[in-house]
Amino acid sequence: MAGALDGVRIFDLTRILAGPSCTQMLGDLGADVIKVERPGAGDDTRKWGPPYIADRDGIETTESAYYLSANRNKRSLTIDIAARQGQALARRLIGRCDILVENFKTGDLKRYGLSWDDLRDEFPGLIYCSITGFGQTGPYAPYAGYDYLAQAMGGIMSLTGEPDGQPMKVGVGIADLMCGMYASTAMLAALRHRDRTGEGQHIDMALLDTQVAWLTYEAENYLLSGERPKRRGNGHPNIVPYQVFETGDGYLVLACGNDRQFRDFCDMAGALHLADDPRFATNDARARNRDELVPLVAECMRRKTMHDWMEGLRARQVPCSPVNTVDRVFEDAQVKARGMKIKIPHPLAGAGDIPLVASPIKMSGTPPEYRHAPPTLGQHTDEVLGELLELSEAEIAALRNEGIV
């Protein structure tokens, strides 16, 4: 079955996480993603381990779990774009592509004749997406940017962590991942425009911009009230009780999103007096009196086991969840039912297959497909150059001998 993006080809000059996660998503949906890497080195994350794939003898290879997480459904092509021949080769390939995605530091690709300004006239229909820490404009544009910096500068760390503790980053590179998500949406919109008008365009994506954007309601709380949001640990700024509580034998999230749910919780807890108390009867009142309510709820929660709470609250349709460790996530019945763990054959894997996290996208007509495992460095160089540029084996061998591919 052809994917939704079948026929779309992407020249992928990205590495680390924001760009690769974005192009992996487009690859899952059918795009032909050509991952362009430096000969002999490749994406830095290939070596960001352990853990790594183990071969048949149990010996670790150089393919890390970090790299595997964001690079399936791509073909790896090595080109030395610092060399004049490599730049010429890249331009020939770009002419066969719909989208170019890059995450070099602002201005760096100008040195290789591969910037937007260098390519826009020659390839008027090209969609060119730049992903950087701070964007192409502004006083910080020349600086290198990383996920951690974006989380710090963009405010999310000020909202994460215990009220009396240090500001805390999110446990995964969420600024990178969200920038990749926004970038994929922008590219699809630009593709739609190009298909209507023939016009390509430059997309300027910044980690800091997207981090500020997904402050969402906390940013709006500040903009409307002028009051700086506070760290609330596991609490919610606008809904109470909506946080982690300790039960008799573990941690559970209680998420009372409305007054009916809170009352049903109180009924199960044998504490209807809390729901009847004017200080706690409505969410507005609970949010204003959270310091009084939360300790009372915590006391109730400790009286029952997690199993008892889960069974009773779910029967009453009160949202709740265990705080799963990652191993328990993949044993969860719902996660299994939704097929969120997949296996793909990989040439270096001793077991033959490697496990990967599936795409969360479910589509009735053109669902994601898993055509390629995350490629080894340069795995598809001969294939891509032969297919797209019709280079002979001898021509490719000559380029390889000169260190161009």
Summary of the structure (lengths in Angstrom):
residues: 405
radius of gyration: 25.3
end to end distance: 32.5
largest distance: 83.8
contacts: 1266
relative contact order: 0.14
helix: 40%
strand: 16%
